Amino acid sequence: MPGPTMPDLVVIGAGLTGLFASYLAAAKGARVTLISFGRGGLSLSHGCIDARYPTAARSIPEALPHPIALAGADALRAGCAQLNNLLSAAGVGYVGSLDDSVETLTPLGGRRPTQFAPESLVIPTQLLDGRAAIAGILGFRDFMPALATRGWQGGGTAPACLDDLPWPGAPPRRDLYATDLARRFESRQQLASLCDLWRPLVAGIDCLGIPAVLGLTDHVRVKAELESSLGLRLFEIPTLPPSVPGLRLETALRRAALAAGVTLIEGARALGRLEGNRAKRRALGVRVETAGGTRAISADKTLLASGGILNGGLHTDHAGSVIEATFGAPVAAHATRAAWVGPALSGPHEYPHFGVRVNDRMQPLDAAGELFAEDLYAAGGLLAGVDRVRTTCRQGIDLATAYRAIEVMLA
């Protein structure tokens, strides 16, 4: 007996929320078009999944529910499980759980807890009780081992600080980026030469921390070969963007989404299509602005996963108005522009709390708390109610709300 007909879905935004939601929907049989004007923020992230269930959260301009509380604990748990299954199938090893935390090392020597992290980033026990060292790589400007060892907060004896380890061949003619090094590590010939060069420099060391650059798409092999050849345990320390762990996560999600049948449109700005009046609107899909002109893409349901102010999901102007960028949905925000930021550059600020209000079905609401438009949904950093940067649940919000939105959209 044939199953129910799956709807056509349009997803706006290709960050963690959009990629994950697109994959979930396509894996269930929906026809999904993912539209992204940019690349999303995963290349800027540490690649970890902060997903602690919130106990309390400050909201503005009034007490708004926390996005994870709206989506529900079950959605958070199911979303994290689905992501871990996807990453395991992609050969990207993550460790951790929602009920406990693992720790990674920051570039300044701090220990940072998170719920799920790439296996290579987790602080090994040898770092805390063995012969350990931290080293940079010659020509790579975005990591300084002296900062990590001088700021060591791990307890006990700080690891030794090695000089920057050399690279085989002539010195680079420019500063190297993390992605340059990650691609070099994947060359089998260069990797063998590098091991010969490094082996005498790391003699007597049980555990070595280096910048997170051990391969982009073949990371597991690169790390295993280095550890075997050098005879020590390696772990990675996140660096300034572009973040290789974040790019590994993005690559795994993109590949899974495309393999599931998602149609990806990049570099195109989407404008929402609505029918009806203020009393009853319905989302019809979007118009896409491309170099070849504007074309309409119809959809039974549309998911906004376009992020907040810093990601382009919200538009602001000099007069102090804030509006959702695709459909013009109302935004919970301070009306006074002077109140958007605090007195200190590092914050806290009010603007990260701004976003679209939704109900527990992830449907945007208007200022009166009524449904803004039927067949329209929102998830991730676009949602109002919490400063994601200053919480321990940033990626948890993305996963839980994306999971809940797709669950409702395909019901």
N, C-alpha and C positions, 0 to 999 in steps of 0.2 A: 504494500500500500504506500503510495507516495507521501512524503512528508510535507509539512507546510511550506508554502513559497516564502523564501527569504527576501527581505526588503533590500532595496538599493540604498546604501549608506554613503554619505560624504563626510569625511573627517578633515578638519582644518587644523594644520599644525603637525610638524614631524619631529617633535621632541619625544621624551619618554612617554608622555601621555598619549599623543597621537599615534606613534608607532605601535605601542602596546595595544591600544584600543583597536586599531586597524587589524592587527594580527588576530586578536581574539575574535572579532566579528567574521573575518574571512575564514578562519579555521572552523567556524561553525556553519559555513556555507553562504554567508552574505556576500553580495557583490559590493565591494568597497572601493571608493576612489579617495585617495589621500592627497590633499593639496597643501603645498608648503611654499611660502614666499622665501623663507630662508632655510637654514639647516637645523634649527632647534638648538638647545643649549647643552647637549650631552658632551660635546667637545670641550666645554668649559668646566665640566664637573669632574669630581674625583672618581667616578665610576662606581661608588658604593651606593647602597640602598638604606637610607635613614628612614626607618618605618616604625618608630616607637608609637604605640597607641597613646593619644594625648589624654592627660588627666584634667587639664584646664588650658584655656587659651584666651588671650585678650583680643577682643574684636572691636571694630569701629565701623560706622559711626554709632552703632548701637550693639547690644549683645547679640551676635550672630552665632549660629551653631558652627562648630568646627567641621570642616569638610569631611574628615574621616568619620566623625560622629554621625553625620548625615548618611554617608555611604554605608556605615556599619562595620563592626569588627569582623563579621564573616566575609565581607567584600575585601577587607584588607588582607585577611589570611589567605583567601582564595586567589587574590591578585598576586601576592608574593609567591604562592605555590606555582601558579601558572608561569610567572617569569622565571623562576628557578628551573622549571621543567624545560622551558625554551632554551635557557642558557646551557643546561646540561646537554641537551641534544645538539647544540652548536659547538660543544667542546670548550666552552668558556666556564671554567670552574669557579663557582661562588660558594662560600661557606658562611654559616651563621644561622640564626633563627629569630623569630619574633619574640620568643620567650627569654632570650638572653642576648648578649652582644659579643662582638669580636672587636679587637682593637687594631688600628693602623697607626703608623707613625707619620706625623706631619713634618714638613720640611724644616720646621723650627724646633724639632725634638719633642713635641708633645705627643701624648697618647690619645688618639681620637676613637671613641666608641661608635659603633654602627651596628645595624642588625645583620646586614649581608654585605660581604666584601669579596672581591676577587681573591682567590687563595694566595696569590703572589704578594698581595698587599698586607696580609695579616701578619702582625708581629710574631715571629717565631720565639719559642722558649730560649733558644740559643742566644738570642740578643740580650736576654735578661740575666742569664747565668753562665754564659760561655765566652770564648774568645771571639769577640765580634768587632767589626769595623764598618764604617760608612765611607763611601768613596763617590766622587763625581766622575765625569768623563771629559777628557780634554776637548775643548772647543764648544762645550755645552754650557751656555751662560745661565740657564734657568734653574740651576740647582747648585747649592754651595754646601758641601758636607760639613764645613766648619760651623755653620749656623745650626745644623741638626745636632752636632755633638756638644757645642757650647750651650745650647738650650735644652739639653737632655733632661727629661722629666720622668724617666722610666724607673728610677730607683736603682740602688746599687752603683756599680762602676759604669761610667759612660763608655760607649764603644770608642775605639780608636778612630781618629780622623786620618784617612789616607790622602795622599795627593791625588789629583785628578788622574784617572787611569788613561793611558794613551790608546789611540786607535791605530791599527796597522796602516802603513802607507804615509804619504805626505800629509802634513798638517792641513786642515781645511782652510779655504780662502775666505770663509765667512763664518759667523757664529752659526752653530747648528741648532735646529729645533728638535723637539721631542720626536716628531714624525720622521725627520731625517734619520735619526739614530735607530728608530724602530724598524725602518725599512732596511737599514744596513745590517741589523742583527739577523734578519731573515735570510741573508746570503750565506749559504753553507760554507763557501770558500772563505769569506771574511770571518765567519764565526770560528773556523778552525785556526786561522792565523791569530785572531784575537786571543783565543785560549792559550796559545803558545806564548803570547806576549804578556798576558796577565798572570800566568801561573806562578812565576817567581815573585811577583809583586804581592801576592796574597797568601804566600806560604805561611803556615801556622795559624791561619784564621779559620774558625769553624763556621762563621756566619757573616755574610756581607750584604749590606744594604746599599742599593744604587738607585738612581732615578728610574722612574717607571717608564722604561723605553724598550723592554725586552720583546719586541715584535708587535706587529699590529694584527695580522690575521693568522699567524703561525706561532703564537706566543707560547703555548704549552711545550712544543718541541724545542724552541729556543731555550727556554728556561731549563728544561731537563738536560739538554746537551751541555749547557754551560756548567750546571751543577756537577754532572758526571765527570766532565773533563777537568774542572778546577778542584774537585773534591771538597766542596763546601755547600752550605745552604745559602741560597740567595733569597732576598725579599726586596720588593720594590717600594719606593717612596713617591707619592704623588708630586707632581711638579706644577709650575705655572702652565696655563693653556698655551698651545693645544694639549689637552690631556689624553694621553694614550689609553689609559683604562676607560675613560669616557668614550673614546672612539671605538674601542673594542665592543663595548656595550651597544653603541649605536649600530655598528656593523652587524652584530648578531640579530638585533631587532629588525633592521632593514631587510636582511636576507630572509628572515623568517616570514616577514609580512609579504614580501614579493613571492616567495615560494608558496604561500597560502593563496595567492591570486590577487593581491592588492594592486590596483592601478595607481601609480605614483606620478603626480604632476608637480614638478619643482619650478621655483622661480616665478610663480604666478600669484598674483594677488586676487583673493576671492571676495566678492561682494554678495551679501545675502539677498535672496529672493523671497519676498513675503506676499501673501495674498490675504484679503480680508481687511477689516478695520480694527480700531483700537479695542473694540469689545471682543473680537475673536480673530486672531491672526493665525496663519499657518505657514510654516517654513516649507518652501518648495525645492530648496537646493541653493545653488549659487551661480553667479556669473563670474567667469574667470577672465582676467585681463592678461593676455599674452602678447608677444611680439607680433603675432599674426592677427590680432584683433580680439574682440570680446566674444565669448561663446557661453551659452547656458548649459549647466550640468544639473539635471533634475535628480532629485533624491526623495525617497520615501521618508527618510529621517536624516538629520544633520547633527553632527557632534562638533562643538567648538572645543578645541584643545590647543588654543593659540597663545597661551601664557598671559602674563600680566603686563604691566607698564614697560618693563625692561625687555620684554620679548615681542612687543608689538600687538599683543592681544587687546590692549586698551589704548585709546587715543586721548590725548589731552591737548588743551590749547592755552594760550596766554591768559585767557579770561578765567581759567580755573574749572572748565567743564571737563568731565571724564566720561567717555562712552565706549562701549564694546565696539571693536573695530569692524566686524564683519556684518552683523545684523543691526547694530545700533541699540542693543539691549541696554537697559538702565544699569548703572554701576553704583554700588554702595561706596561712597567716597565723601571726604570732607568738601563742602562747598567753598570754603575759604582756602585759596591757593597757598597762603602764607603758612597754613597749618600742615601742609603736606610733608615738610621735613623738620627734623629737630635741629637744635643748635650746634651739635657736634657732627663733623663730617662722617664719622663712623657709625652714627645713629645712636639710639633707635630713631626711625622715621615712621611716619604714618602711611606713606604711599604704598608700601608693600602689602598693607592690609586691604587695599582697594580691590574690588572684583565684582563679579556677577553673583547675585544671590540666587540660590537654587533650592528646590525642595528635595525630599529624600529620594526622588526619582531622577535627580540631576537635571531638572528642567528649569531654565531661567525664569525668574519672577520679576514683576514690575515693582514700582515703588510702593504700591498698595499690598504687595504680597500675593498678587494674582498671577496666573500663568501669562508669560509674555507672548509666547507663540507655541502652538501645537507642533509636534514633530521636531522640536529643537531641543538640544541637550548641551550640557557644558561639563567640563572636567578639568582637573589639574590646576595649574598655576593661575588660571583665569578666575577661579572662584574666590569669593570674598571670605573674610573671617579670620585670617591668620597670616603673620609674617613668616613665610616659609624659610627664609634665610636664617632666622633666629630660632628655629625649632629643630627638634630631632625627628621630624617626620616628613621632610620635604618630598622624597620619592614615594613615601607611603601614601601621601595625598594623591599623587599622580596615579599610582597603581589601584588604590581602593576606589577612587571616583571613576576612573576609566572602566574598571571591572563592573561597577554598579551601573554605569550608563549603558554599556553594551548588554548587560543582563536585561535591563528594562527595554531597550530598543529592539531586542530580538525576541522578547516574550510573546 
